[in-house]
Amino acid sequence: MRFSALCRLSRGAAAPLAGRKGIAPRRGTASAWGRWEKHEAGGARGSAAGKIIQSSKKVLASLQKGHPTFKPTLAIVQASDDDLVQEINQNFAKEIGLHVIHICLPQGSSEDEIVGEILRLNEDPTVHGVAFHLSENAFSSKILNAVKPEKDVDGVSDVNLGRLVRGDTYNCLVSPTASAVMELLEKLVKTVDGKKVLLVETCGPLEASLQCLLQRKGAMTMSCQWKTQQLQSKLHQADVVVVGSTKPKEIPVSWIRPGTTIVNCYPDFLSGEHGYGQDVKYSNQSAIDAVGPLTIAMRMQNMVKTSERWIQSQQYREWNLHCLKLQLLSPVPSDIEISRGQSPKAVDVLAKEIGLLADEIEIYGQTKAKVRLSLLERLKDQTNGKYVLVAGITPTPLGEGKSTVTIGLVQALTAHLNVNSFACLRQPSQGPTFGVKGGAAGGGYAQVIPMEEFNLHLTGDIHAITAANNLLAAAIDARILHESTQSDKALYNRLVPVVNGVREFSSIQLARLKRLGINKTDPGTLTADEINTFVRLDIDPSTITWQRVLDTNDRFLRKITIGQANTEKGFFRQAQFDIAVASEIMAILALTTSLADMKERLGKMVVANDKNGQPVTAEDLGVTGALAVLMKDAIKPTLMQTLEGTPVFVHAGPFANIAHGNSSVLADKIALKLVGEEGFVVTEAGFGADIGMEKFFNIKCRASGLVPSVVVLVATVRALKMHGGGPNVTAGAPLKKEYTEENLQLVADGCCNLQKQIQIAQLFGVPVVVALNVFKTDSHAEVDLVCEIAKRSGAFDAVPCNHWSAGGRGAVELAQAVRKAASQENRFKYLYNLELPIIEKIRIIAQKVYGAEDIELSPAAQSQISRYSQQGFGNLPICMAKTHLSLSHQPERKGVPIGFILPISDVRASIGAGFIYPLVGTMSTMPGLPTRPCFYDIDLDTDTEQVKGLF
């Protein structure tokens, strides 16, 4: 590549070839390096390049002292066979302590191919700088502007040039060649102030940079090409000439006025071929020889500057959040009308406002983005914020508004009290969205937007869980079929086939061999007994606990028969479908702490027992890696926003009956880092405090290691009246007059349930703030009565909330109470010790939380407990599966039932998720559709593509 092109592309800096073999250096390169090295030895590092190298080395050493694992890496993209001054680049980088990788593309690579490589390097977090070594015909503005400005060590992008022109020298990276020219001129002519400087053939970014730098120093600049008609006149006028290419032979040397200072950017200075006659007097021959090394030193200096900025960018950033204003209407419109009436911020804008880096988000449309887990490593030293759990009293079938309170609280904290806060919510299932309950984005003026995107598909996490779950289900039945119809030899030959003449175990098969105690890696060396042990899982079909899932309410899939086709050779069995959010994989997603942890948990999932009573896992079936692949994107929390523009994480949605019913540990952990030490993360537990809160503390907090600061207990006058003896509340039916008219006696009688839930929270040593979610039918006297009783019952505070009708402004009093409660001494403790026997842990929950006299185990439950204990699963926490409509196992028993025996009909295990779940009575894992489901009201406007009818 000629140096004229190099100047245009990378300001004269030539590319190193780290690790590239078989390329001879350009003529003169070695001698140039030798001359420079000799000059350095004689001048004792006194040259400009030497000083820059030493200065950069000191800066980098200081950076790495505070960040010992930091490895600054420069990537050089080459699409040329010309390997100019590679040794100087390589030696300079080594001297400073920089790592260089060389991306060698074929000569003649297309513009799109080069840009594709640059974009890949842009997104590579291990690469901190990108430079170019391209041929003349590969030069284009598209290529130069493809590189991220913060990685543009050659200063070629329009962004860096624009910053230079504006005088923003702190944030811009200046052309190394232009910087080298200015450094040399300072030595040769002392000052360029008032001098006439002619730039010949220095077009493109180099010319723009030089003109800006020279004019800022007071020089008068002209630029031209060699073929310019006025060249002779301009050369005679110039005090300084900066040359970007070799002088054509037809131009007489006499045109260059004697005594003119010439700085030659053309590379043949390395071999002494300057292109001028010997009668031209140079101010300093060694300075001319130093043009190339100085340019490369300047590039390395830019690389160190980039590294310094990169480290600064990794530190915690203060929020610069722009909250959205609400246009409150009365009467309050429908949820979807309110959602549509607000214009959300672009999600990349929101991400930047809360301190996320551009490479830490993956954007899905305009208003959603996945957040990468790398953020946890970046902010690992950042102090966590305060951790707030929103739970509730025993609800009516309508729900009491925990999600709405959660959103109202964070809107109040951030939009009205200027406190960093994050809401962490579960992703809603399609089942209730199209069934009875509707969506779960909050409601009124306290909701997540856009609500239709929140409630429908989101970023596809539930679809990924469905795919992974059903892949495992298919693997179970397929393995049983193949084992029942093939000999050991046939199975072995198919499980370990010869591919391209080679037969070898896969990594997951090697792991299985190791677990079996077979320490062999050559498939040809296994004995017949070892082959039998390896290929036979011997699954007992009657013990299969893994079911297929679907994210739709479908009662007719609760019991099915599979395997009735002739191709299944008579193997059929009774099975069932669960709702997708009931899958153990969903519970794992909610409890995992990293990608590696998730993969390990997926492998541990027990799907059945073998005929000897030993557990069979997903790892035994060889499907762990495939499941992890299907779940690799689902593990990242989804960033959205509230109506007032405050951030929300939506992630995971485990079924609150048979699983722990809380959003993900990862979302909470990331949010706690982002809000900062004085900020708040507000997350929600499913159903009443007796279920969701208890599981949050005993299961989720154990998995995460996080300590809660406050419990917000949501209550409604409506629910309290029900617990006080009011008539049944039925979803879809109008409320009876008892619920729409003042009735203080019903409220007072029903407060027993509120008192009990406060006492449950106090078992864990966490302060409680009661949030009374006010409805328009509630009287002032009823509201005051509830708050008074709550405070007398041990709540830190109790406040009415009007966020549904007033947004965050209606929950300011709640936010203030939460802040005060969070400043109290925290005495958090778990309810039970994991070392206790399974039965004893179940009994503690039944008696201390539910108020039962004792528990009663069915023979099946007792048998399962014995089996799990023998299999080594006895030390897992307990996840009770019972109705959410009563503290007892009987939904019709309201208030605070006493004197009951809690029946345990069965006990099952989610070993990958890490808990044992006893079934209290009959527990359905597949809801059914009602007579009139929500889908009657859901429609699509085919002209505007807007969704209608969601609520």
Sequence and secondary structure as in RCSB ss.txt:
>XXXX:A:sequence
MRFSALCRLSRGAAAPLAGRKGIAPRRGTASAWGRWEKHEAGGARGSAAGKIIQSSKKVLASLQKGHPTFKPTLA
IVQASDDDLVQEINQNFAKEIGLHVIHICLPQGSSEDEIVGEILRLNEDPTVHGVAFHLSENAFSSKILNAVKPE
KDVDGVSDVNLGRLVRGDTYNCLVSPTASAVMELLEKLVKTVDGKKVLLVETCGPLEASLQCLLQRKGAMTMSCQ
WKTQQLQSKLHQADVVVVGSTKPKEIPVSWIRPGTTIVNCYPDFLSGEHGYGQDVKYSNQSAIDAVGPLTIAMRM
QNMVKTSERWIQSQQYREWNLHCLKLQLLSPVPSDIEISRGQSPKAVDVLAKEIGLLADEIEIYGQTKAKVRLSL
LERLKDQTNGKYVLVAGITPTPLGEGKSTVTIGLVQALTAHLNVNSFACLRQPSQGPTFGVKGGAAGGGYAQVIP
MEEFNLHLTGDIHAITAANNLLAAAIDARILHESTQSDKALYNRLVPVVNGVREFSSIQLARLKRLGINKTDPGT
LTADEINTFVRLDIDPSTITWQRVLDTNDRFLRKITIGQANTEKGFFRQAQFDIAVASEIMAILALTTSLADMKE
RLGKMVVANDKNGQPVTAEDLGVTGALAVLMKDAIKPTLMQTLEGTPVFVHAGPFANIAHGNSSVLADKIALKLV
GEEGFVVTEAGFGADIGMEKFFNIKCRASGLVPSVVVLVATVRALKMHGGGPNVTAGAPLKKEYTEENLQLVADG
CCNLQKQIQIAQLFGVPVVVALNVFKTDSHAEVDLVCEIAKRSGAFDAVPCNHWSAGGRGAVELAQAVRKAASQE
NRFKYLYNLELPIIEKIRIIAQKVYGAEDIELSPAAQSQISRYSQQGFGNLPICMAKTHLSLSHQPERKGVPIGF
ILPISDVRASIGAGFIYPLVGTMSTMPGLPTRPCFYDIDLDTDTEQVKGLF
>XXXX:A:secstr
  HHHHHHHHTT     TT  S    TTHHHHHHHHHHHHHHHTS SHHHHHHHHHHHHHHHHHHH TT   EEE
EEEESS  TTHHHHHHHHHHHT EEEEEE  TT  HHHHHHHHHHHHH TT  EEEEEE GGG  HHHHTTS GG
GBTT  SHHHHHHHHHT TTT    HHHHHHHHHHHHHTS  TT EEEEES  THHHHHHHHHHHHTT EEEEE 
TT TTHHHHHHH SEEEESS   TTS GGGS TT EEEE SGGGGGT  SS TTS  S HHHHHTHHHHHHHHHH
HHHHHHHHHHHHHHS              SS   HHHHHHHS    HHHHHHHTT  GGGEEEETTTEEEE THH
HHHTTTS   EEEEEEESS  TT   HHHHHHHHHHIIIIIT   EEEEE    HHHHHSSS   SEETTEEEES
HHHHHTTTTSHHHHHHHHHHHHHHHHHHHHHHHHHS HHHHHHHHS EETTEE   HHHHHHHHHTT     GGG
  HHHHHHHH   B GGG    EEESS  GGGSSEEE  SGGGTT  EEE EEEGGGSHHHHHHHH  SHHHHHH
HHHH EEEEBTTS EEETTTTT HHHHHHHHTTTTS EEEEETTS EEEE     TTTS  B  HHHHHHHHHHH
 TT EEEEEBSSSIIIIIHHIIIIIHHHH     EEEEEE HHHHHHHTT     TTS   HHHHS  HHHHHHH
HHHHHHHHHHHHTTT  EEEEEE  TT  HHHHHHHHHHHHHTT SEEEEE HHHHGGGGGHHHHHHHHHHHTS 
     SS TTS HHHHHHHIIIIII  SEEEE HHHHHHHHHHHHTT TTS B  B  SSSSSS TT  S   S 
EEEEEEEEEETTTTEEEEEES   SS    SS GGGT EE TTT  EES  
